[in-house]
Amino acid sequence: MTFTPDVTEMLARARADLRMGVPVVLGDVLVLATETLTAQRLADVMALEGQPVLAITARRAQTLKARAYDGDLARIILPRDATLAWVQSVADPADDLRAPMKGPLAAMREGDASDYSTALNLVKSARLLPAAVIVPLQDTGGFATTHALTRVDGAAAAAHLNTRSPLHSVVHARLPMEVSEAGRLHVFRPEDGGEEHYAIEIGRPDRSAPVLCRLHSACFTGDLMGSLKCDCGPQLRAALAQMGAEGHGVLLYLNQEGRGIGLANKMRAYSLQDQGFDTVQANHRLGFEDDERDFRLGADILKELGFSSVRLLTNNPRKVDMMNQCGVTVTERVPLTVGENRHNAAYLATKAAKSGHLL
């Protein structure tokens, strides 16, 4: 019988639970996303046996001057009088400048931290702040059953979260556009229940020749709202216009908003930029890396569409390297330098200086 959900399906359920504020059992621990934590559930956690901790990424720990003994994360021991406001202030940098002193923060260094690391990856994949309140459990099966909680095997979850989900074509249809009446939209859906990604095909590109291609990450503020804080909207329109002028091309629209951290976290980064931090510093203070996107998705879609070589419209050498590593040959990097204005000049300068963009 195949009615029982597999690990992919259980992780999709776990993400939904965490976004709703519902705890999940992962391996040998109970996990609660800090962003959706309530005062009552924090009190319930503190009443359990075992040492509760606040797991944060090494990036966030660096900002707080906390010891990250576990490499990619720090397990901050929760004081018995910890309040919801204190926990969330450690996880969320919104008030760091107003109230910089959070500690002293004592970090746990003994014991296996693998489930804690997996928990942070799971919370990240749910597009929440990368922080979780975690406590070890003695009887994970019994606890999950008693409280009707989603339970996921830790090792299986870790392996799954470290691999990208296969993409499958759902549908494609003709889409006449301003830049070309010969347009076609392809929708690709991942097996893990994540966001769908799109390929916009202009004309009928020759599969045996390098196709003009753009890997474009979704940007609600730039693409739809005409934001002046980035160059995404102008790049999207310029790429489509160039494909229309040449009569063929493929634009991959990848739903990896905010360099892969989601729109809510991107707005948190914008708020930090208003406090004087650049785009990379803001991501680090939130607990993220410079760029959390996975450009391998683009290579997967291109190969699914039958393309093996591209002329890549990009200023980002990382995209070129990733395409080549994934079996899609980049025969030419086509610069796409548009959209600079007084509001995003510092942002573009940071991308060039810290992320290696060729501007």
C-alpha positions in Angstrom: 0.0 0.0 0.0 1.3 3.5 -0.8 -1.0 5.6 1.3 1.7 6.4 3.9 3.5 9.7 3.1 7.2 9.3 2.2 9.9 11.6 3.5 9.3 14.2 0.7 5.6 14.4 1.6 6.3 14.5 5.3 8.7 17.4 4.9 6.2 19.3 2.9 3.7 18.8 5.8 6.4 19.8 8.3 7.0 23.1 6.5 3.3 23.9 6.5 3.2 23.1 10.2 6.1 25.3 11.1 4.7 28.2 9.1 1.5 27.8 11.1 3.4 27.7 14.4 2.8 24.0 15.0 5.8 22.0 16.3 7.3 19.0 14.5 9.3 16.1 15.7 12.5 15.7 13.7 14.8 12.8 14.5 15.2 12.9 18.3 14.1 16.5 18.9 11.0 18.7 19.0 11.3 21.7 16.7 9.4 25.0 16.8 10.1 27.8 14.3 11.1 30.9 16.3 9.2 33.3 13.9 5.9 31.6 14.6 6.5 30.7 18.2 3.9 31.7 20.8 4.3 32.5 24.5 2.2 29.5 25.5 4.2 27.0 23.4 7.5 28.5 24.7 6.2 27.9 28.2 5.2 24.3 27.3 8.7 23.7 25.9 10.3 25.0 29.1 8.2 22.6 31.1 9.6 19.6 29.3 12.5 17.5 30.4 15.7 18.1 28.5 17.6 21.3 27.8 15.9 23.6 25.3 18.1 25.6 23.0 17.6 28.3 20.5 19.4 27.1 17.3 20.7 29.9 15.1 23.0 29.9 12.1 26.7 30.6 12.4 26.1 33.9 10.5 23.6 35.1 13.1 25.9 33.9 15.9 28.7 35.9 14.4 26.6 39.1 14.7 25.7 38.3 18.3 29.3 37.3 19.2 28.1 33.9 20.2 30.2 30.7 19.9 29.2 28.5 17.0 30.7 25.2 18.3 28.8 23.1 15.8 30.2 24.7 12.6 27.2 25.9 10.7 25.1 26.7 13.8 25.1 27.6 17.4 22.9 26.1 20.1 22.1 28.9 22.5 21.0 27.5 25.9 17.6 29.0 26.8 17.6 30.5 30.3 14.8 29.3 32.5 13.3 32.8 32.6 13.5 33.3 28.8 10.6 35.3 27.4 9.1 35.1 23.9 10.4 38.7 23.3 13.9 37.7 24.3 13.9 34.6 22.1 12.7 36.5 19.1 15.1 39.3 19.6 18.0 36.9 19.5 16.6 35.4 16.3 15.5 38.6 14.6 18.0 41.5 14.0 15.3 44.2 13.6 16.2 45.8 17.0 19.9 45.0 17.1 21.0 48.6 17.0 18.4 49.7 19.5 19.1 46.9 21.9 22.5 45.3 21.0 23.1 43.5 24.2 21.3 40.1 24.1 23.6 38.1 26.4 25.5 36.6 27.9 24.7 33.9 25.4 25.9 30.4 26.5 26.3 28.0 23.6 26.0 24.2 24.0 29.0 22.3 22.7 28.5 18.7 23.7 26.3 16.1 22.0 25.3 15.4 18.4 24.0 18.5 16.6 23.0 16.9 13.4 19.2 17.1 14.1 19.6 20.7 15.0 21.4 21.5 11.8 18.7 19.7 9.8 16.0 21.6 11.7 17.5 24.9 10.6 17.7 23.8 7.0 14.0 22.8 7.3 13.0 26.2 8.7 15.0 27.9 6.0 13.2 25.9 3.3 9.9 27.1 4.8 11.0 30.7 4.1 11.0 31.6 7.8 13.7 33.3 9.8 16.5 30.7 10.2 16.1 30.1 13.9 14.3 27.4 16.0 13.6 26.5 19.6 14.6 22.8 19.9 14.4 20.4 22.8 15.5 16.7 22.9 12.8 14.1 23.5 13.0 10.7 25.2 10.1 9.0 23.4 9.7 10.7 20.0 7.1 8.3 18.7 5.0 8.5 21.7 5.2 12.3 22.0 4.3 12.8 18.3 1.3 10.4 18.6 0.1 12.0 21.8 0.2 15.5 20.4 -0.8 14.6 16.8 2.5 16.1 15.5 4.2 15.5 12.2 7.2 13.2 12.7 10.1 13.0 10.2 13.2 10.7 10.4 16.2 12.9 11.0 18.7 11.2 8.7 16.2 10.9 5.8 15.3 14.5 6.2 18.9 15.6 6.2 19.6 13.7 3.0 16.5 15.1 1.3 17.1 18.7 2.3 20.7 18.5 0.8 19.5 17.5 -2.6 17.4 19.5 -5.1 14.0 18.2 -5.9 13.4 16.8 -9.4 11.3 19.1 -11.6 8.5 17.9 -13.9 6.8 19.7 -16.8 3.2 20.4 -15.9 1.9 22.2 -18.9 2.9 24.5 -21.7 0.9 26.8 -23.9 1.2 29.6 -26.5 1.7 33.0 -24.9 1.8 36.0 -27.3 3.7 38.9 -25.7 4.6 42.5 -26.4 8.2 41.5 -27.3 7.1 38.5 -29.5 3.8 37.0 -30.6 5.6 33.7 -30.9 5.9 33.0 -27.2 5.3 29.9 -25.1 5.2 29.4 -21.4 6.3 26.2 -19.7 5.4 25.4 -16.1 7.7 23.1 -14.0 6.7 21.8 -10.6 9.1 20.2 -8.1 8.3 17.0 -6.4 8.8 18.4 -2.9 5.7 20.8 -3.0 7.9 23.9 -3.4 7.4 26.8 -5.7 6.8 26.2 -9.4 9.3 27.6 -11.9 8.7 28.9 -15.4 10.4 28.9 -18.8 9.4 31.5 -21.3 10.3 30.4 -24.8 10.6 33.1 -27.5 10.2 31.8 -31.1 11.3 28.3 -31.9 15.0 28.2 -30.8 17.2 25.7 -32.5 18.1 23.0 -30.0 21.4 22.2 -31.7 22.7 25.8 -31.4 23.5 27.9 -28.3 20.3 29.7 -27.3 20.1 33.2 -25.9 19.1 32.6 -22.3 18.5 34.5 -19.0 18.2 32.9 -15.6 16.0 35.4 -13.8 15.1 35.1 -10.1 11.6 36.3 -9.1 11.6 39.8 -7.7 8.1 41.0 -6.8 9.3 44.5 -5.9 11.4 45.0 -9.0 9.5 43.0 -11.7 6.0 44.0 -10.7 6.2 47.2 -8.6 9.0 48.9 -10.4 11.2 49.1 -7.4 14.3 51.4 -7.7 16.2 49.5 -5.0 17.4 46.9 -7.5 18.0 46.4 -11.2 15.8 43.3 -11.5 12.8 44.8 -13.4 15.0 46.5 -16.0 17.0 43.3 -16.5 13.9 41.3 -17.0 12.5 43.6 -19.6 15.8 44.1 -21.3 16.4 40.4 -21.6 12.9 39.8 -23.1 13.4 42.7 -25.5 16.7 41.3 -26.7 15.2 37.9 -27.2 12.3 39.4 -29.1 14.7 41.4 -31.3 16.7 38.3 -32.1 13.6 36.3 -32.7 14.4 33.5 -30.2 15.5 32.9 -26.7 14.6 31.3 -23.4 14.0 33.2 -20.1 13.9 31.0 -17.0 11.8 32.6 -14.2 12.9 30.9 -11.0 10.8 31.4 -7.9 13.8 32.2 -5.6 12.7 35.6 -4.3 15.2 37.7 -2.4 18.3 35.5 -3.4 16.4 32.5 -2.2 15.2 33.7 1.3 11.7 34.7 0.4 9.8 38.0 0.2 9.3 38.4 3.9 12.9 37.9 4.7 13.9 40.1 1.8 11.8 42.9 3.3 13.6 42.3 6.6 16.9 42.8 4.7 15.5 46.0 3.2 14.7 47.3 6.7 18.2 46.5 7.8 19.6 48.3 4.7 17.6 51.4 5.9 19.6 51.1 9.1 22.8 51.4 7.2 23.9 47.9 6.3 24.6 46.8 2.8 22.8 43.9 1.1 25.3 41.2 2.1 25.6 42.5 5.7 21.8 42.5 6.0 21.6 38.9 4.9 24.3 37.8 7.3 22.6 39.6 10.3 19.4 37.7 9.4 21.3 34.4 9.5 21.5 33.8 5.8 24.4 33.4 3.4 25.1 36.1 0.7 23.1 34.1 -1.8 20.8 31.1 -1.0 19.7 30.5 -4.6 20.2 27.2 -6.4 21.0 27.9 -10.1 21.2 24.2 -10.8 17.4 24.4 -11.3 18.0 26.4 -14.4 20.2 23.8 -15.9 17.6 21.1 -15.1 14.9 23.0 -16.9 17.1 23.8 -19.9 18.1 20.1 -20.3 14.4 19.1 -19.9 13.6 21.5 -22.8 16.4 20.0 -25.0 19.0 22.7 -24.7 22.7 21.8 -24.1 24.4 25.2 -24.7 23.5 28.8 -24.1 24.5 32.4 -24.6 23.9 33.5 -21.1 22.5 37.0 -20.3 24.1 37.7 -17.0 26.5 39.8 -15.0 27.0 37.0 -12.4 30.0 34.7 -13.1 28.5 32.2 -10.5 25.6 31.5 -13.0 28.1 30.8 -15.7 30.1 28.4 -13.5 27.0 26.6 -12.3 25.7 26.1 -15.8 29.0 24.6 -17.0 29.2 22.4 -14.0 25.7 21.0 -14.6 26.3 20.0 -18.2 25.0 23.1 -20.0 27.8 24.8 -21.9 27.9 28.6 -21.7 29.4 29.6 -25.1 29.2 33.3 -24.3 28.4 35.6 -21.4 26.2 38.4 -22.7 26.4 41.4 -20.4 23.1 42.9 -19.1 24.0 46.2 -17.5 20.8 48.2 -17.1 18.7 49.9 -14.5 21.2 51.8 -12.3 19.8 54.8 -10.5 20.5 56.8 -7.4 18.5 54.5 -5.2 20.4 51.3 -6.1 23.9 52.6 -6.9 25.3 51.4 -3.5 23.5 48.0 -3.9 25.1 47.5 -7.3 28.5 48.5 -6.0 28.1 45.9 -3.2 27.2 43.2 -5.7 30.3 44.0 -7.7 32.6 44.2 -4.7 31.3 41.4 -2.6 29.5 39.0 -4.9 31.8 39.4 -8.0 29.2 40.7 -10.4 30.7 42.1 -13.6 29.2 45.6 -13.8 
